[in-house]
């Protein structure tokens, strides 16, 4: 049954492709359409920006790039790829273009694996006045702002750092759920990991190819408590299991200021079917303290899940065709081998 409002499922995303509402330089790849989202692929070049920007209501991104001092140089990704350095801001055209029908909008978010290696991404559109939001009826190209925070990354055309979710009209939230932190791991086990500074390059296509100990150090709490160092990056895990039913989609909202001076969860989409496995799945949290050291205690609220209705049931649920993160507990990104 198709609902009047809600998040579009996989078969409706495929229908948008067939209708030309989603166009691409190359045909979509297997697995690019998820139960309630579409993975976005990098195109053939990137621009090293002087600073992040939004075009505003009267300009396209291409017009902004023509203005003096906006970008420093263009980088070709096609030869052997390119390394995007930490502390820099890049803008990368995407292979996918949109011509959305009336009543359909979209919202983007980093993929889980992107957030877990501390790569900050934001979607940019022509005449955009907000990152990650694509207004109803938008027609034009898509660009991804990419800023590696801890590890430099090797990227190539076709790499997927972000995903987009399409919505019919403006669905109301079904419910909200606060997620707390688990700082009481089994004896001898870490409660999380802290990223090491000045580590090597993470190759986005090197699945399981990076020795975790070269990039991460384990974090062991004392008496259910850890102290976050300012601007260090941590991988932690929720105390609760998270479940997203077949007719729901969830997003982890940015941390509310009243919950503490830190940010939890850069990558925030949870597709229908997440956590329905036996034993459930935890939410892995990417955490960074702001400005000052901050004490985290076991059970402390750190983030908020917002659930929205699906417009229809997906043809396949999350984890049905294999997934890196279904059934997860504390888990680094798929690039690392412990």
Secondary structure, DSSP 8 states (H G I E B T S, - for coil): ---SSEE--HHHHHHHHHHTSEEESS---TT-EETTEEEEEB-SEEEEESS-----TT--HHHHHHSTTSEEEEEE-TTT-EEE-TT-EEEEEEEEEEE--TTEEEEEEE-HHHHHTTEEEEEEETT-SSSSEE-TT-EEEEEEEEEESSS-EEE-TT-EEEEEEEEES---EEEEEEEEB----STT--SEEEE-TT---EETT-TT-EEGGGTEEEE--BTTEEEE-BT-EEEEEEEEEE---TTEEEEEE---GGG-SEEE-S--EE-TTTT-STT-EEEEEEEEE-SS-EEEETT-EEEEEEEEEBSS--SS-TTTT--SSTT-SS---TTEE-
